[in-house]
Structure formats: structure tokens, C-alpha cells
Amino acid sequence: MKALVLAGGKGLKMYPLSQGYPKVLLRVAGKPVIDYSISGLIDSGITDLTVVVSDDRVEEHIVRKWGMYASVVYQEGESLESAMQAASSYFRDVENFILAYGDIVAPKSFYKLLIDTFVSSGTSSILSTVPVVDIEDYGVAIVKENKVVDVYHKPQRMSKASSYALAGAYILPKAIFDYLEEDLVLPEALSLLVKKYESAVSHWTGYWVDIGYPWDIIAANYYVLGELKESVISSKAHVSSTAVIEGPVIIEEGAFIDHNAVIKGPVYIGKNAFVGMNTFIRKYTSIEESAVVGAFCEIKRSSFQKEASAGSYSLIVDSVLGVKSVIEPRVTILSSLPEKKHILRELPLQGIIKKKRKLGVFLGSKARIKAGVVVQPYTLIDADTTFP
């Protein structure tokens, strides 16, 4: 079976992290977001993929890492529907194909369940679904007796007992392209399709994160790192004899852990990353490739994207530092949100961030925070700017 993977668009809701940088190349626990979808499909036996992109850097990554399995097509518009139509000619000779969103972080078994359900159900299409709280932020499937009977596009109100969010992985008949030619959005097209073709549901209850907002990186890190059972430390990493490692960690080749640093896993330390002396890296943090954490810092539940850096004596919590962003020395990030502050799709973080609602700073690529600054909770800093 062929698969169509959607990895284009500007990712406007991910600003500032996606300003000038493709959303699907942002990293979660050492892997670009797009790799979770592609590796999940390949490990489930799907080896003929068409990936729709809108950025040369995404194409370069796909060709370099997945060229044996994937071809690349560019989309012309910004919509999901235009992305699908850009690749429609590749799927006219098949009865069914897999449609997968390239910004979903889920375990590989998410895709295996989809395929197994298709094989066992005998239906023409399969829609994967997940239970969510903020149902109005998603397309919604109405399910009766394990069959999808209707689909709604981001409803304002919906019975939680009868509705599930569409989960970004489907097996569809090629007729879906005919519906899209009628200028329908995908949920509208799916609504017509499930009324004509019998459609079963693949209901997923494991971890699943739609990378749509900057703080979704924190949630995805939590779930992926939470799967670690044991440490994997490269023989080509340098870990000081006075450093303390507790809990499961991944430390990649070329990483340098300096004197008296403490790392309390689950934590990911990427290739050629640096952790300074007397620095404390707490649970559910990822320090990605070539990122730098200075001496005497404390980092908690945060993501340093590729080549991001923080100066000495900084406190960084519940934050995401974009690619090549810089926090100068002696910066303190506050993260406890006011009770009345409403954050879109914040609820996946509940149970992760206990007792108090917490979100710190989100820096766009090449953004900078000046030395000695105290940054208030939920601060978004545009790419290529200096704060304050």
C-alpha cells in the first residue's frame, strides 16, 4: 500500500518556533517531528511514500534520510487540501492509500493499529481517532458500533460520548480526491465519503501529540522520553567522572557533560551537545544536537532545539528554545500562569505539569534574551529579535 505524508505549510500556530524554520524539522527527543510519521509507516510495512513539502530544507532531509522509501512533491497552496491535490496523480492507480500528517508524534504502534484494523474490518476506509478534551480544535468523527457515520469540521459543541478527534492517519479510497475537487475541506470530504463507503474506526488510546502549538513540543518530549527504560550513553560521548547520572538518559556521540553536572532522567542529550559544570538537567528535558547549556544552570522540562544555547547561571523551565536561539547568562524564566490565563490546547499538559499551570518562554530561531533578564510566564519571542 502507498502512503501520502503531508509535511508542508507554514505552521502559523507554531510561531515563533516555525518563523523561518519548518515545523516538521523541529525536534522531539532527538528526532525531527516528520520522522515519527515516516518511521512509523515504514516499520509497519509501508515502503512507498510520497511526501508533500513546501520548503527545500524538508526535501533535503527526506531525500537524505528516507530517499530509499520516499519521493517528494511540492504543494502550491497553503491548505491541507491543496497539498493532497498536488500528489493526487501518484494515487490514481490504487484502490486505497494511507494519508498521514507529518506533524503527529505517536509510537509506531499507532500506524500498525491503523493497518491491522483495515485488514480485519474489510471496510473501504479507516479513520484513526483519539480522545481529546478540546474537541472544538479538531475535526471530529461520529462513531457508532465501531463504524464512522459522520465527520464534522471543528464543531463548537459536541457530545463527548459520541465523538472522537480525527487523529491524522487514515486509509482512504482514491475517491477522496474527487471530493476535494469540489473545493471541500478534508473533514467535509470525509463526511461525504463515510456516507457512501463503509468506514471503520481505529481508536487509539496511547500517547498522541499533534504538534500544532509551541507548547506541544513540551508534551511530546514528556511522552517520548517517558518511554525510556534504560540509559544509552555513546562510547564517544565525554561524561566527567564527577558528573551524576540518575534515571534513564540518552547521551549521543560527541556530547560533553562537564564536572559535577547532574542529569536526572528521562533526559535526551544530543550529538555534540554541551552541558556545563555544576548544571542540573531535570526530567523530560531534551538538549538537541550541538546545543549548549552553560555552567551553574538549572533546566527543567524544556527543549533546546539544534544549536540553541543558554549562558551560565540561568534558570529555564517549561520552555522551548528555537534553532540557534540564545539566552545570555543569568536569565530567569518564570512559568506559573495566572489562573484566568487561557491557553489554546493547553490541556494535554495537565497531568504532566502538576499542581500549577506552567508555561515559560518560546524563542523563535536566532532570537536572543539579554543577560540578567527575568522573563514572565508564557512569553513568545519572535525569530531574529532581541528581548527585551
C-alpha positions as CSV (number, residue, x, y, z in Angstrom):
1,M,0.0,0.0,0.0
2,K,1.2,3.5,-0.8
3,A,1.2,6.4,1.7
4,L,0.8,10.1,1.3
5,V,2.5,12.2,4.0
6,L,1.7,15.9,4.4
7,A,4.7,17.9,5.6
8,G,4.2,21.3,4.0
9,G,2.6,24.6,5.1
10,K,3.9,27.5,7.2
11,G,2.8,26.2,10.6
12,L,1.5,29.6,11.7
13,K,0.1,28.3,15.0
14,M,3.6,27.2,15.9
15,Y,5.0,30.7,15.7
16,P,7.6,31.8,16.8
17,L,9.2,28.4,16.6
18,S,8.3,28.0,13.0
19,Q,9.2,31.5,11.9
20,G,11.8,30.9,9.2
21,Y,12.1,27.2,10.1
22,P,9.9,24.3,9.0
23,K,7.7,23.0,11.8
24,V,8.2,19.3,10.8
25,L,12.0,19.7,11.3
26,L,11.7,20.8,14.9
27,R,13.0,18.0,17.2
28,V,11.4,15.9,19.8
29,A,13.8,13.8,21.9
30,G,16.4,13.7,19.2
31,K,14.2,13.2,16.1
32,P,12.6,15.7,13.7
33,V,8.9,15.6,14.0
34,I,8.4,14.3,10.5
35,D,10.5,11.2,11.3
36,Y,7.9,9.9,13.8
37,S,5.3,9.6,11.0
38,I,7.7,8.2,8.4
39,S,9.4,5.7,10.6
40,G,6.1,4.6,12.0
41,L,4.8,3.9,8.5
42,I,8.0,2.1,7.3
43,D,8.1,-0.1,10.4
44,S,4.5,-1.1,9.7
45,G,5.5,-2.3,6.3
46,I,4.7,0.7,4.1
47,T,7.7,1.4,1.9
48,D,6.3,3.5,-1.0
49,L,5.8,7.0,0.4
50,T,5.0,10.4,-1.3
51,V,5.8,13.3,0.9
52,V,4.3,16.7,0.1
53,V,6.6,19.6,1.2
54,S,6.8,23.4,0.8
55,D,10.4,24.0,2.0
56,D,13.7,23.0,0.4
57,R,15.1,22.0,3.8
58,V,12.3,19.4,4.3
59,E,13.0,18.0,0.9
60,E,16.7,17.8,1.7
61,H,16.0,15.9,4.9
62,I,13.6,13.5,3.2
63,V,16.0,12.7,0.4
64,R,19.0,12.3,2.7
65,K,17.3,10.1,5.3
66,W,14.4,8.5,3.6
67,G,15.2,8.6,-0.1
68,M,15.1,4.8,-0.4
69,Y,11.4,4.9,0.5
70,A,10.0,8.3,-0.3
71,S,9.6,10.7,-3.2
72,V,8.9,14.4,-2.7
73,V,6.2,16.6,-4.2
74,Y,5.8,20.4,-3.7
75,Q,2.5,21.9,-2.9
76,E,1.4,25.2,-4.4
77,G,-1.2,26.5,-1.9
78,E,-1.1,26.6,1.9
79,S,-4.1,24.3,2.7
80,L,-4.1,20.7,3.6
81,E,-6.4,20.1,0.6
82,S,-4.0,21.7,-1.9
83,A,-1.2,19.5,-0.5
84,M,-3.3,16.4,-1.2
85,Q,-4.2,17.5,-4.7
86,A,-0.6,18.2,-5.5
87,A,0.1,14.5,-5.1
88,S,-3.2,13.1,-6.5
89,S,-1.6,11.8,-9.7
90,Y,0.5,9.4,-7.7
91,F,-2.5,7.6,-6.3
92,R,-4.9,7.3,-9.2
93,D,-3.7,3.7,-9.9
94,V,-4.5,2.4,-6.4
95,E,-7.8,1.4,-4.7
96,N,-6.8,2.6,-1.2
97,F,-3.9,4.5,0.3
98,I,-2.7,5.8,3.6
99,L,-3.0,9.5,4.4
100,A,-0.7,10.6,7.3
101,Y,0.0,14.0,8.7
102,G,3.7,14.8,9.2
103,D,3.3,16.7,12.4
104,I,2.0,13.8,14.6
105,V,4.1,12.4,17.4
106,A,2.9,8.9,18.3
107,P,4.5,5.5,18.8
108,K,4.9,3.2,15.8
109,S,2.1,1.0,17.0
110,F,-0.3,3.9,16.2
111,Y,0.2,3.1,12.5
112,K,0.3,-0.6,12.9
113,L,-3.1,-0.5,14.6
114,L,-4.5,1.5,11.6
115,I,-3.3,-1.1,9.1
116,D,-4.3,-4.1,11.2
117,T,-7.8,-2.5,11.5
118,F,-8.1,-2.1,7.8
119,V,-7.1,-5.8,7.2
120,S,-9.5,-7.1,9.8
121,S,-12.5,-4.9,9.1
122,G,-13.0,-5.4,5.4
123,T,-14.2,-1.8,5.0
124,S,-13.2,0.7,2.3
125,S,-11.7,3.2,4.7
126,I,-10.3,3.5,8.2
127,L,-10.2,6.7,10.2
128,S,-7.9,6.9,13.2
129,T,-9.3,8.7,16.2
130,V,-8.2,9.8,19.7
131,P,-10.0,11.0,22.8
132,V,-9.3,14.7,23.4
133,V,-10.7,17.4,25.7
134,D,-10.5,20.5,23.5
135,I,-12.7,18.8,20.9
136,E,-13.5,22.1,19.1
137,D,-9.9,22.4,17.9
138,Y,-10.1,19.3,15.8
139,G,-12.1,17.5,13.1
140,V,-14.5,15.1,14.8
141,A,-15.7,11.6,13.9
142,I,-19.1,10.4,15.0
143,V,-18.7,6.7,15.7
144,K,-21.5,4.0,16.2
145,E,-20.7,0.4,16.7
146,N,-17.1,0.9,15.6
147,K,-18.2,2.5,12.3
148,V,-17.7,6.1,11.4
149,V,-21.1,7.5,10.4
150,D,-20.2,11.2,10.0
151,V,-17.4,13.8,10.3
152,Y,-17.6,17.4,11.4
153,H,-15.1,20.2,10.9
154,K,-14.1,21.8,14.3
155,P,-17.5,21.8,15.9
156,Q,-18.2,24.3,18.7
157,R,-20.2,21.8,20.8
158,M,-20.2,18.0,20.6
159,S,-21.2,15.2,22.8
160,K,-18.0,13.6,24.2
161,A,-19.8,10.3,24.5
162,S,-20.3,10.0,20.7
163,S,-17.4,11.9,19.2
164,Y,-13.6,11.5,18.8
165,A,-11.0,13.7,17.3
166,L,-9.6,12.8,13.9
167,A,-6.0,11.6,14.6
168,G,-4.2,12.4,11.3
169,A,-3.8,8.9,9.9
170,Y,-6.3,7.3,7.6
171,I,-6.8,4.6,5.0
172,L,-8.9,6.1,2.2
173,P,-10.2,5.1,-1.2
174,K,-8.9,7.2,-4.1
175,A,-12.4,8.6,-4.5
176,I,-11.4,11.2,-1.8
177,F,-9.6,13.2,-4.5
178,D,-12.8,13.6,-6.4
179,Y,-14.5,15.1,-3.4
180,L,-11.6,17.5,-2.8
181,E,-12.0,18.8,-6.4
182,E,-15.4,20.2,-5.3
183,D,-13.5,22.7,-3.1
184,L,-14.4,21.0,0.2
185,V,-12.1,20.9,3.2
186,L,-11.0,17.4,4.2
187,P,-13.5,16.9,7.0
188,E,-16.3,17.8,4.7
189,A,-15.0,15.4,2.1
190,L,-14.7,12.7,4.7
191,S,-18.3,13.3,5.8
192,L,-19.5,12.6,2.2
193,L,-17.1,9.7,1.9
194,V,-18.2,7.8,5.0
195,K,-21.8,8.1,4.0
196,K,-21.0,6.3,0.7
197,Y,-18.2,3.9,1.7
198,E,-18.4,1.8,4.9
199,S,-15.7,3.2,7.2
200,A,-14.3,1.6,10.4
201,V,-12.6,3.4,13.2
202,S,-9.1,2.8,14.5
203,H,-9.4,4.2,18.0
204,W,-6.0,5.0,19.6
205,T,-5.7,5.4,23.3
206,G,-1.9,5.6,23.7
207,Y,0.1,8.8,23.7
208,W,-0.5,11.1,20.7
209,V,0.5,14.7,20.2
210,D,-0.5,16.9,17.3
211,I,2.4,19.4,17.0
212,G,0.2,22.5,16.4
213,Y,1.3,24.9,19.1
214,P,4.8,25.7,20.6
215,W,4.0,24.0,23.9
216,D,3.1,20.8,22.1
217,I,6.9,20.2,21.9
218,I,7.0,20.0,25.7
219,A,4.1,17.5,25.8
220,A,5.7,15.4,23.1
221,N,9.0,15.3,24.9
222,Y,7.3,14.2,28.0
223,Y,5.6,11.2,26.3
224,V,8.6,10.1,24.2
225,L,11.1,10.4,27.0
226,G,8.7,8.7,29.3
227,E,9.1,5.6,27.2
228,L,12.8,5.3,28.1
229,K,13.5,2.2,30.2
230,E,17.3,2.3,30.4
231,S,20.2,4.6,29.6
232,V,22.0,4.6,26.3
233,I,25.3,6.5,26.5
234,S,27.6,6.6,23.5
235,S,31.1,5.4,24.0
236,K,32.1,8.6,22.0
237,A,30.5,10.9,24.5
238,H,32.5,12.5,27.3
239,V,30.9,12.3,30.7
240,S,33.0,13.7,33.5
241,S,33.8,11.2,36.3
242,T,32.3,13.7,38.7
243,A,29.0,14.1,36.8
244,V,25.9,12.4,38.3
245,I,23.5,10.5,36.0
246,E,20.2,9.3,37.5
247,G,17.4,7.6,35.7
248,P,17.3,6.7,32.0
249,V,19.1,9.0,29.7
250,I,20.3,9.1,26.1
251,I,23.7,10.8,25.6
252,E,24.8,10.8,21.9
253,E,28.2,10.8,20.2
254,G,30.3,13.8,20.8
255,A,28.2,15.2,23.7
256,F,30.2,16.7,26.6
257,I,29.0,16.5,30.2
258,D,31.2,18.7,32.4
259,H,32.4,18.4,36.0
260,N,29.7,18.0,38.7
261,A,26.8,18.2,36.3
262,V,23.7,16.4,37.4
263,I,21.3,14.8,34.9
264,K,18.1,13.3,36.2
265,G,16.3,11.3,33.6
266,P,14.4,10.7,31.5
267,V,16.6,13.2,29.5
268,Y,17.9,13.4,26.0
269,I,21.4,14.9,25.3
270,G,22.1,15.2,21.5
271,K,25.2,14.8,19.3
272,N,27.9,17.3,20.1
273,A,25.8,19.0,22.8
274,F,27.5,20.6,25.8
275,V,26.3,20.6,29.5
276,G,28.4,22.9,31.7
277,M,29.8,22.3,35.1
278,N,27.5,22.2,38.1
279,T,24.5,22.4,35.9
280,F,21.3,20.5,36.8
281,I,19.2,19.0,33.9
282,R,15.9,17.8,35.3
283,K,13.4,15.3,33.9
284,Y,11.7,15.5,30.5
285,T,14.3,17.8,29.0
286,S,15.9,17.4,25.6
287,I,19.2,19.2,24.7
288,E,19.3,18.6,21.0
289,E,22.3,18.4,18.6
290,S,25.1,21.0,19.2
291,A,23.0,22.8,21.8
292,V,24.9,24.4,24.7
293,V,24.0,24.8,28.4
294,G,26.4,26.9,30.4
295,A,27.7,26.3,33.9
296,F,25.6,26.6,37.1
297,C,22.2,26.4,35.2
298,E,19.0,24.6,36.1
299,I,16.9,23.3,33.2
300,K,13.5,21.7,33.8
301,R,11.0,20.2,31.3
302,S,12.4,22.1,28.4
303,S,13.6,21.7,24.9
304,F,16.8,23.2,23.4
305,Q,16.5,22.9,19.7
306,K,19.5,22.4,17.4
307,E,22.3,24.8,18.2
308,A,20.3,26.7,20.9
309,S,22.3,28.0,23.9
310,A,21.9,29.3,27.4
311,G,24.5,31.2,29.3
312,S,25.7,30.4,32.8
313,Y,23.6,30.9,36.0
314,S,20.3,30.7,34.1
315,L,17.0,29.1,35.2
316,I,15.0,27.7,32.3
317,V,11.7,25.9,32.9
318,D,8.8,24.7,30.8
319,S,10.3,26.4,27.7
320,V,11.3,25.8,24.1
321,L,14.4,27.5,22.7
322,G,14.3,27.6,18.9
323,V,17.1,26.7,16.5
324,K,20.2,28.8,17.1
325,S,18.4,30.9,19.7
326,V,20.5,32.4,22.6
327,I,19.8,33.0,26.2
328,E,22.6,35.1,27.7
329,P,23.9,34.5,31.3
330,R,21.9,35.0,34.5
331,V,18.4,34.8,32.9
332,T,15.5,33.5,34.9
333,I,12.4,32.2,33.2
334,L,9.2,32.2,35.2
335,S,6.4,29.8,34.2
336,S,3.5,29.8,36.6
337,L,0.5,31.0,34.7
338,P,-2.2,33.3,36.2
339,E,-5.4,31.4,37.0
340,K,-7.5,33.2,34.4
341,K,-5.0,32.9,31.5
342,H,-6.5,30.8,28.7
343,I,-4.1,28.9,26.5
344,L,-5.3,27.1,23.4
345,R,-4.8,23.3,23.6
346,E,-3.1,23.6,27.0
347,L,-5.0,20.6,28.4
348,P,-2.6,17.9,27.1
349,L,-0.1,19.3,29.6
350,Q,-2.3,18.7,32.5
351,G,-1.1,15.6,34.4
352,I,2.4,16.5,33.0
353,I,2.7,19.8,34.8
354,K,1.0,19.1,38.1
355,K,-0.5,21.4,40.7
356,K,0.1,24.7,38.9
357,R,-0.3,25.6,35.2
358,K,3.1,26.4,33.8
359,L,4.5,27.6,30.5
360,G,7.7,29.5,30.2
361,V,9.4,31.2,27.2
362,F,9.2,30.2,23.5
363,L,12.0,31.6,21.4
364,G,12.0,31.7,17.6
365,S,15.1,30.7,15.6
366,K,18.1,33.0,16.2
367,A,16.2,35.0,18.9
368,R,18.1,36.3,21.9
369,I,17.3,37.2,25.5
370,K,19.7,39.7,27.1
371,A,21.7,38.9,30.2
372,G,20.2,39.3,33.6
373,V,16.6,39.4,32.5
374,V,13.6,37.9,34.3
375,V,11.1,36.7,31.7
376,Q,7.4,36.4,32.6
377,P,5.4,33.2,32.0
378,Y,4.1,32.5,28.6
379,T,6.4,34.8,26.7
380,L,6.7,34.3,22.9
381,I,9.7,36.0,21.3
382,D,9.9,36.3,17.5
383,A,12.7,34.9,15.4
384,D,15.7,37.1,14.8
385,T,14.8,39.6,17.6
386,T,16.4,40.5,20.9
387,F,14.4,40.6,24.1
388,P,13.8,43.0,25.8
